[in-house]
């Protein structure tokens, strides 16, 4: 059974999330403070962590940073009342897979959970050995690793998936909506700044001059494409 860890200090919200997730067939464990949540994430090997940011004991950013530093690569869905773009960028840089801002509908959250887990399952099942390359950047799709020249480039899971989606289009344009569906599994009506934030991070990490990108290009009113 798929294990979901909910780290949320609002008891009523945690209860509602647990009941909704259990009704979808997930095995749910909860923690109401950051220290307990961090220990459960480290030792319980959940398939997904739903993580609040404002927690007693240890905040969500610290939990996420520590988990990634220890090599824990389970998907993490940040759940918070903080909706500023800078907060989202910081969360993505630390390795978050998606971000839901309170208040939210349970149906939306369940759809995000399903999309993240479906993508993670596909990554585990993909045993093909393959190297994609453009300019000095090489992408090992099996190891899910990226190098620029001889240097390793640390990408979050969603940054890697987004890069791969662009590379495999061989220069064709991908709209934001197409990328949202392919990488995040969002439905057509869900439009966010998520793609733009991740594109900016890819440019920062892979382009020689992120302010004047040569490879990860914006196509006005259409989307993005990769120029090899």
N, C-alpha and C positions, 0 to 999 in steps of 0.2 A: 504494500500500500504506500502511496506517495505521502511523505511526511512534510508537513508545513509547520514552521515555528512562527508564532505571532508574538512579537515583543511590543507590548502596548500597555501603558500604565493606566489608561482609562478603563476601569473594570467593565462598564456597560458596553463600550465599544468592543473590547476584547471578547466579551461574551457573544455579542452579535456576530462578529467575524468568525468565531469558532463554530457557532451553530450553522452559519451559512456554508463555511468550508466543509464541515462534516457532512452536510446534506448533499454535497457534491462528491462525497466519497473519499475525502482526504483524512489522513490521520493527523490531528492537530494537537500541538503542545503550546502552552502559553507561558509567558513570563511578564511580570508587572514591573520589573525594574531592570536597569541596564546590566548590572553585574550578573544577575541570574540569567538574563537573556544571552549574554556573551558566553557564559559557561555552557548553556544548552546548545548554542550554535557550534561551539568548539567540539563538544563531546557527543552530541546527539546525531550528527551527520544528517540534518534535514535536507530535503530536496529543494526547499525554498524557504527563505526567511522574509517575513513581512515585518518591517522595522520602522517603528516610530523614531523621530529624532529627539524630541524633548522628553527625556527619561530620567528618573531619579537614579543616582548611583553612578551611571556612566551613560553619556549621551549617545545617540545613534551614530553620529559621525565617527566617534571614537571606536565604537563596536565594529563598524564597517572597516575602518582603517586597520584595526588589529587583526581582523579575520583575513583580510587580503594579504597583510604582511606575513601571516602564518601559512599562506598558501591555500587557504580555504576558498574554493571557487564556486560554491553553491550560488545560485541566483539570489539576488536581494532586491526586494521591492520596497522602496522607501514610502512611508505613509506619514504625512505630516500636515500641519496647518500652515507651514511656512511655504509660501508659493513664489517667493522672489526668484528671478532667473539666476541670480548669483548663487543662491542656495542649491538650486538644481545643478548648476555647473559643478559646484564643489562636490556634491554627491556623486555625480557621474565620474568625476576625476578619481574619486576614492574607489570606484568599482561598482556602483549601483547599476542595476539592469533596467529599472523603470522607477517612476515617481508618480505617486497619486496624492493630490492635494485635498485636504479636508475643507468643506464637507464633500462627500462623494456618494455615489450610488453603489449599493452592494453588487448590482449587476455589472457595473463597470469594473469594479475591483475583481470580481470573479473572472471576467473576460481577460483582464490583464494577467491574472494568475495562470489561467489556462494557456495563454499565448507564451508566457515565459517558460512554463514547464514543457510545452510542446517543442519549443525551440531547443531547450536544453536536452531533451530526449533525442532530437534529431542529431545534435552535435555528438552525443555519445554513440549513436548508431552508425555514424559516418566513419567507416574505416578506410576510405580511399586516401592513398598517399599522393599528395599533389603539391607542387610549388607554383605559385603565381608570382609574377614579377613585373615591376615597372620602374624604370630609371634605376636608382640604387636601392629600391625597396623590394625585398623578397618576403613572400607570405607562405608559410608552411601551413596548409589547411588542416593537415592531420594533427600536428602538434599545437595548432592554434597559436603560432608564434610569428613575430614580425621582426625583421632586421632592416636597418638602414645602413648600408655599407656593412661594416663588421659589428655594428652596435645593435644590441637588442633594444626594441622599442616596446615599452609596456603599454598595452591597450586594454581597456576594460572589455568585458565580453560583448557588449553591444557595439562598441567602437569597432571591434574585430568583425562582427557580423555585417556592419554597415560598410566597412571597407571591402569586404568580400563581395557584397551585393553590387558595389560599383565596379570592381575589377571584372567580375564575370559578365558584365554587360558589354565589355569590349568597346567602350567609348560611347555607347548609346546613352541617351538621357534617361534618368529615372526621376519621376516626380516625387514630391514629398509623400504623397498619399501612397504610392507604390512602395516606397521604402518603409513607411509606417506599417503597412500590411505585411511586407516580407520579413522585416527585422523584428518588429514588435508585435505583429499579429493584430493590430488595431482594426476596428471596423471602419467603414467608409466615413461615418459621421464624426469620428474622433480625430480632430486636427489639433496638434500642439506644436510648440517650438522645439520639441525633442530632437527632431532631425537636424535642425539648424545648429543646436548646441553641440551635437555630436560631430557634425561636419567641422565646426570651428576647432574642436579638440583634435580631430584627425589632421587638420592643417597645421595646428601648433606642433604636433609631434612628428609629422612626416615631411612637411614642406620646408625648403631652405628659407623662404621668406613667407610666413603665413599671411601677411597683409597683401601680398601679390602672388597668389598661388599659381603654380605652373601645371599642376596635375589634377587636383580636386577642384573642379571648376563649377561655378554657378551659371546656369543657363536661365537667362531672365524670363520670368513668368512660366518657366517649365520645370525646373528642378536642378539636378546636379548630374555631372558626368565625370568620368576619369579620363584625363588625357595622358596617354602613355608616352 
